[in-house]
Amino acid sequence: MRITHWIGGKAWTGIAQRTGDVYDPATGQVGGQVDFASASDVDEAVTAAREAFSRWRNASLAQRANVMFAFRELLNARKSDLAEIITAEHGKVLSDAAGEIQRALEAVEFACGIPQLLKGGFSENASTKVDVYSIQQPLGVVGVISPFNFPAMVPLWFVPNAIACGNTVVLKPSEKDPSAANFLAELFAEAGLPDGVFNVVHGDKEAVDRILEHPQVKAVSFVGSTPIARYVYETGTRSGKRVQALGGAKNHMVVLPDADLDLAADAAVSAGFGSAGERCMAISVVVAVDPVGDELVGKISERIAGVHVGDGRRPGCEMGPLVTGAHRDRVRSYLDAGRSAGAKLVLDGRGQSIDGDDAGFWLGPTLFDHVDVDMSLYTDEIFGPVLSVVRVPSYDAAVEMVNANPYGNGTAIFTNDGGAARRYQNEIEVGMVGVNVAIPVPVSYYSFGGWKDSLFGDSHAYGPHGVHFFTRAKVVTSRWLDPSHGGVNLGFPQNS
């Protein structure tokens, strides 16, 4: 199978200078070849987007909303097909892929309300017979660079808002699981989106750099690791672009002594090992406040033992493989490093029974206890099924530790004390907070984003921040000396 670019409303027909292998993580076998874009291929996509922008920016709000509604209906009708594509290339189980698409649909539904979201302000008679009003206008061609872990949801955090606001888009998805992006492009075309408004180029750093440096790309949205997010932000802004770059995470779940430990243990396992821990909002650190450590670790261990690891297309499997063999090997290296540093390896995922092909990129759920903050288990974003328990003597010590961490994406507190929860949400220096909710990903009419080294730029993803990011404000001051008359028409007025 060949996976090629989608440029100007159709599959690209050129010959790629370089290609990459796309694996089925559950079997370890190559499932296809993906074309890698050269700088000139990116230029072709940007040109198609630029030509489409002159028309799309003048499309009525009603037309834009109609396309979004049609796309939403098509995506909902075909979500099982997309889930199968995601599972085959990423490895997450089908139920997890279906959940990803459902959250993506929420972002699309938000963009369907674009006429409401782009209303400006108006002041009549700001001065005598002078009116002042504000309008929001699109930027032009925008780039979206998305990661492997959510090949449908993350692009749809950005693309619907960008398009609904009147921009045109060049998307560069991960080369590890590229097919979902092409599937979305086909649905947009079927929904009536004009050619060139949404384009997809595949590839690696060469494609990314050209998007970041291209003079016709006005803004870039990115999700990935913190080192690359910093690079994207610095390179893009140096080229005069507006950039939102969401980086990595080390998400803490603080468990106070009064918490429901069964609820907390359920949440820790669900949030730590869903999607094999390949989530920027995964819980990777459980902060056990004395004296709950022993009991909590015991309850988490019991639940991990029941997790069914295997091919996500097989019935009953709850956790799939990691996305590539190289990434699996990197995550596995932390097990020996953690034990050498003095952490207690409670459960070793390397010994997990697997319901799948032995050649798949497997690592079962792994649990460490007595982890210290100077260990690589704690300091690094592992991005895999490795959960660390850090023990602290008090609430204050927990807050101090979380606030000292360079990441600030998400955090959660488990407690039955409303005062403690309210104090935590006020004192903690993290962008998204859950109270007895382990993965506090905001609903689509709020916005997603962290603090500190988890975000570069001042705009979060989707929601109101997304509309702000993909538009720029213009203020008009006007005076009209003579009224105009439009003639008589007794038909019911229609919008188009």
Residue pairs with C-beta under 8 A, 6 or more apart in sequence:
1 22
1 31
1 32
1 33
2 32
2 33
2 34
2 35
3 22
3 32
3 33
3 34
3 35
3 178
3 179
3 182
3 202
4 11
4 12
4 13
4 16
4 34
4 35
4 182
4 202
5 11
5 12
5 35
5 37
5 41
5 45
5 199
5 200
5 201
5 202
6 12
6 181
6 182
6 185
6 186
6 198
6 199
6 200
7 41
7 44
7 45
7 48
7 199
7 200
7 201
8 44
8 45
8 48
8 52
8 195
8 196
8 199
9 48
9 189
9 194
9 195
9 196
10 195
11 182
12 35
12 41
12 44
14 41
16 35
16 36
16 37
16 38
16 41
17 36
17 38
18 35
18 36
18 38
18 203
19 33
19 34
19 35
19 36
20 33
20 34
20 36
20 175
20 204
21 30
21 32
21 33
21 34
22 30
22 31
22 32
22 33
22 34
22 89
22 175
22 176
22 177
22 178
22 179
23 29
23 30
23 31
23 89
23 176
23 324
23 325
23 361
24 30
24 31
24 88
24 89
24 91
25 89
25 90
25 91
25 320
25 321
25 322
25 323
25 324
25 360
25 361
26 91
26 310
26 311
26 312
26 313
26 320
26 321
26 356
26 357
26 360
26 361
27 311
27 356
27 357
27 359
27 360
28 325
28 357
28 359
28 360
28 361
29 359
31 88
31 89
32 179
34 175
34 178
34 202
35 202
35 203
36 175
36 202
36 203
36 204
36 206
36 207
37 45
37 172
37 201
37 202
37 203
37 206
37 207
37 210
38 203
38 206
38 207
39 206
39 207
39 209
39 210
41 201
41 203
41 207
42 170
42 201
42 203
42 207
42 210
42 211
42 214
43 210
43 214
45 170
45 199
45 200
45 201
46 141
46 170
46 211
46 214
46 216
46 217
47 216
48 195
48 196
48 199
49 141
49 168
49 169
49 170
49 196
49 197
49 199
50 140
50 141
50 168
50 216
51 196
52 168
52 194
52 195
52 196
52 197
53 138
53 140
53 141
53 167
53 168
53 197
55 194
56 163
56 166
56 167
56 168
56 194
56 197
57 137
57 138
57 166
57 167
59 166
59 194
60 495
60 496
61 114
61 115
61 118
62 115
62 495
62 496
63 496
64 114
64 163
64 164
64 166
65 112
65 113
65 114
65 115
65 164
66 192
67 163
67 188
67 191
67 192
67 193
68 108
68 111
68 112
68 114
68 160
68 163
68 164
68 191
69 112
70 190
70 191
70 192
71 108
71 160
71 187
71 188
71 191
71 193
72 105
72 108
72 109
72 112
74 187
74 190
74 191
75 82
75 101
75 104
75 105
75 108
75 184
75 187
76 105
78 183
78 187
79 98
79 101
79 102
79 105
80 98
81 183
82 97
82 101
82 152
82 180
82 183
83 94
83 97
83 98
83 100
83 101
84 94
84 97
84 313
85 179
85 180
85 183
86 92
86 97
86 100
86 101
86 151
86 152
86 177
86 180
87 93
87 94
87 97
87 312
87 313
87 320
88 179
88 313
89 151
89 176
89 177
89 178
89 179
89 180
90 97
90 148
90 149
90 151
90 176
90 177
90 278
90 323
91 276
91 312
91 320
91 321
91 322
91 323
91 360
91 361
92 100
92 275
92 276
92 278
92 312
92 320
93 312
93 317
93 318
93 319
93 320
94 312
94 313
96 274
96 275
96 312
96 320
97 312
100 150
100 152
100 153
101 152
101 153
103 153
103 441
104 152
104 153
104 156
104 157
106 443
106 444
107 153
107 156
107 157
107 160
107 161
107 444
107 462
108 156
108 160
109 444
110 160
110 161
110 444
110 445
110 462
110 463
111 160
111 161
111 163
111 164
112 164
114 164
114 165
114 467
117 164
117 464
117 467
118 136
118 165
118 467
118 471
120 133
120 134
120 135
120 136
121 133
121 134
122 131
122 132
122 133
122 134
123 131
123 132
123 133
124 131
125 131
126 132
126 477
129 479
129 480
129 481
130 477
130 478
130 479
131 477
131 478
131 479
132 475
132 476
132 477
132 478
133 475
133 476
133 478
134 473
134 474
134 475
134 476
135 473
135 474
135 476
136 165
136 467
136 471
136 472
136 473
136 474
137 166
137 471
137 472
137 473
137 474
138 165
138 166
138 167
138 470
138 471
139 167
139 218
139 219
139 242
139 470
139 471
139 472
140 167
140 168
140 216
140 218
141 167
141 168
141 169
141 170
141 216
141 217
141 218
142 162
142 167
142 168
142 169
142 170
142 217
142 218
142 219
142 220
142 221
142 470
143 169
143 170
143 171
143 172
143 211
143 212
143 214
143 217
143 219
143 220
143 221
144 155
144 158
144 159
144 162
144 169
144 170
144 171
144 172
144 220
144 221
144 222
145 171
145 172
145 208
145 211
145 220
145 221
145 222
145 223
145 224
145 232
146 154
146 155
146 158
146 171
146 172
146 173
146 174
146 181
146 222
146 223
147 154
147 174
147 223
147 224
148 174
148 176
148 177
148 278
148 323
149 275
149 278
149 279
149 280
149 323
149 383
150 279
151 173
151 174
151 177
151 178
151 179
151 180
151 181
152 180
152 183
152 184
154 223
155 171
155 173
155 180
155 181
155 184
156 184
157 221
157 223
157 448
157 461
157 462
157 466
158 169
158 221
158 461
158 462
158 466
159 169
159 171
159 184
159 198
161 462
161 466
161 467
161 469
161 470
162 169
162 221
162 466
162 470
163 169
163 188
163 193
163 197
163 198
165 467
165 470
165 471
166 471
167 219
167 470
168 196
168 197
168 198
168 199
169 197
169 198
169 199
170 199
170 200
170 201
170 211
170 217
171 181
171 198
171 199
171 200
171 201
172 200
172 201
172 202
172 203
172 207
172 208
172 211
173 180
173 181
173 200
173 202
175 202
175 203
175 204
176 323
176 324
177 323
178 202
181 200
181 202
182 200
184 198
185 198
185 199
185 200
188 197
188 198
189 195
201 207
208 232
209 235
211 217
211 220
212 220
212 232
212 235
212 236
212 239
212 241
213 235
213 239
214 239
215 239
215 240
217 241
218 241
218 242
219 241
219 242
219 243
219 244
219 469
219 470
220 232
220 236
220 241
220 242
220 243
220 244
220 245
221 243
221 244
221 245
221 461
221 469
222 228
222 229
222 232
222 233
222 243
222 244
222 245
222 246
223 229
223 245
223 246
223 280
223 461
224 232
224 245
224 246
224 247
224 248
225 247
225 248
225 381
225 383
226 247
226 248
226 381
226 407
226 453
226 454
228 247
229 245
229 246
229 247
229 248
229 455
229 456
230 245
230 247
230 453
230 456
232 243
232 245
232 456
233 243
233 245
233 456
233 457
236 243
236 245
237 243
242 457
242 469
243 456
243 457
244 449
244 455
244 456
244 457
244 459
244 460
244 461
244 469
245 455
245 456
245 457
246 280
246 448
246 449
246 450
246 454
246 455
246 456
246 460
246 461
247 407
247 409
247 450
247 453
247 454
247 455
247 456
248 280
248 381
248 383
248 407
248 409
248 453
248 454
249 280
249 281
249 282
249 284
249 381
249 407
249 409
249 410
249 450
249 454
250 284
250 285
250 378
250 379
250 381
250 405
250 406
250 407
250 409
251 271
251 281
251 282
251 283
251 284
251 285
251 407
251 409
251 410
251 411
251 412
252 283
252 285
252 286
252 287
252 398
252 401
252 402
252 405
252 411
252 412
253 264
253 267
253 268
253 271
253 283
253 285
253 286
253 287
253 411
253 412
253 413
253 414
253 438
254 287
254 289
254 395
254 398
254 399
254 402
254 411
254 412
254 413
254 414
254 424
255 261
255 264
255 286
255 287
255 288
255 289
255 292
255 296
255 413
255 414
255 415
256 289
256 292
256 395
256 413
256 414
256 415
256 417
256 420
257 289
257 290
257 291
257 292
258 415
258 416
258 417
258 420
259 292
259 414
259 415
259 416
259 436
260 414
260 416
261 292
261 295
261 296
261 299
262 299
263 414
263 436
264 296
264 299
264 414
265 296
265 299
265 300
265 302
265 303
266 303
267 283
267 412
267 414
267 436
267 437
267 438
268 283
268 286
268 296
268 300
268 387
268 438
269 300
269 303
269 304
269 307
269 365
269 387
270 438
270 439
271 281
271 282
271 283
271 412
271 438
271 439
272 282
272 283
272 284
272 286
272 365
272 385
272 387
273 304
273 307
273 319
273 365
273 385
273 387
274 282
274 319
275 282
275 319
275 320
276 319
276 320
276 321
276 322
276 363
276 384
276 385
277 284
277 331
277 382
277 383
277 384
277 385
277 386
277 387
278 322
278 323
278 383
278 384
279 439
280 409
280 454
281 409
281 410
281 432
281 439
281 440
281 441
282 383
282 439
283 387
283 412
283 438
283 439
284 381
284 382
284 386
284 387
284 388
285 371
285 378
285 387
285 388
285 389
285 390
286 296
286 300
286 387
286 388
286 389
286 390
287 390
287 391
287 392
287 398
287 401
287 402
288 296
288 297
288 389
288 390
288 391
288 392
289 392
289 393
289 394
289 395
289 397
289 398
290 391
290 392
290 393
290 394
293 369
293 389
293 391
296 389
297 346
297 367
297 369
297 389
300 367
300 387
300 389
301 346
301 347
301 367
304 347
304 365
304 367
305 347
307 318
307 319
307 364
307 365
308 316
308 317
308 318
308 319
308 355
309 317
309 318
309 319
309 320
309 352
309 353
309 354
309 355
309 356
309 362
309 364
309 365
310 316
310 317
310 319
310 320
310 354
310 355
310 356
311 317
311 320
311 321
311 355
311 356
311 357
311 360
312 320
314 355
314 356
316 355
317 355
317 356
319 364
319 365
319 385
321 328
321 356
321 360
321 361
321 362
321 363
322 328
322 331
322 361
322 362
322 363
322 384
322 385
323 361
324 361
325 361
327 361
327 383
327 384
328 361
328 362
328 363
328 384
330 384
331 363
331 382
331 383
331 384
331 385
331 386
332 350
332 363
334 376
334 377
334 380
334 382
334 384
334 386
335 345
335 348
335 349
335 350
335 366
335 386
337 375
337 376
337 377
338 345
338 368
338 371
338 375
338 376
338 377
338 386
338 388
339 345
341 372
341 375
341 376
341 377
342 370
342 372
342 375
343 368
343 369
343 370
343 371
343 372
343 375
343 377
343 388
344 368
344 369
344 370
345 366
345 367
345 368
346 367
346 368
346 369
347 365
347 366
347 367
348 366
349 363
349 364
349 365
349 366
349 385
349 386
350 363
350 364
350 366
351 364
352 362
352 363
352 364
352 365
353 364
354 360
354 362
354 364
356 362
363 384
363 385
364 385
365 385
365 387
366 385
366 386
366 387
367 387
367 389
368 377
368 386
368 387
368 388
368 389
369 389
369 391
370 389
370 391
371 377
371 378
371 388
371 389
371 390
372 378
372 390
373 379
373 390
373 401
373 404
377 386
377 388
378 388
378 390
381 407
390 401
392 398
392 401
395 420
395 424
399 424
399 427
399 428
402 411
402 428
402 429
402 430
403 427
403 428
403 429
405 452
406 452
406 453
407 450
407 452
407 453
407 454
408 429
408 430
408 431
408 450
408 451
408 452
408 453
408 454
408 455
409 430
409 431
409 432
409 450
409 451
409 454
409 455
410 430
410 431
410 432
410 433
410 434
410 439
410 440
410 441
410 450
411 428
411 430
411 432
411 433
411 434
411 440
412 433
412 434
412 435
412 436
412 437
412 438
412 439
412 440
413 420
413 421
413 424
413 425
413 433
413 434
413 435
413 436
414 436
415 421
415 424
415 435
415 436
421 435
421 436
424 433
424 435
425 433
425 435
429 451
429 452
430 450
430 451
431 449
431 450
431 451
431 454
431 455
431 460
432 440
432 441
432 442
432 448
432 449
432 450
433 440
434 440
441 448
442 448
442 463
444 462
444 463
445 463
445 464
446 463
446 464
447 460
447 461
447 462
447 463
447 464
447 465
447 466
448 460
448 461
448 462
448 463
449 455
449 459
449 460
449 461
449 465
459 465
459 466
459 468
459 469
460 466
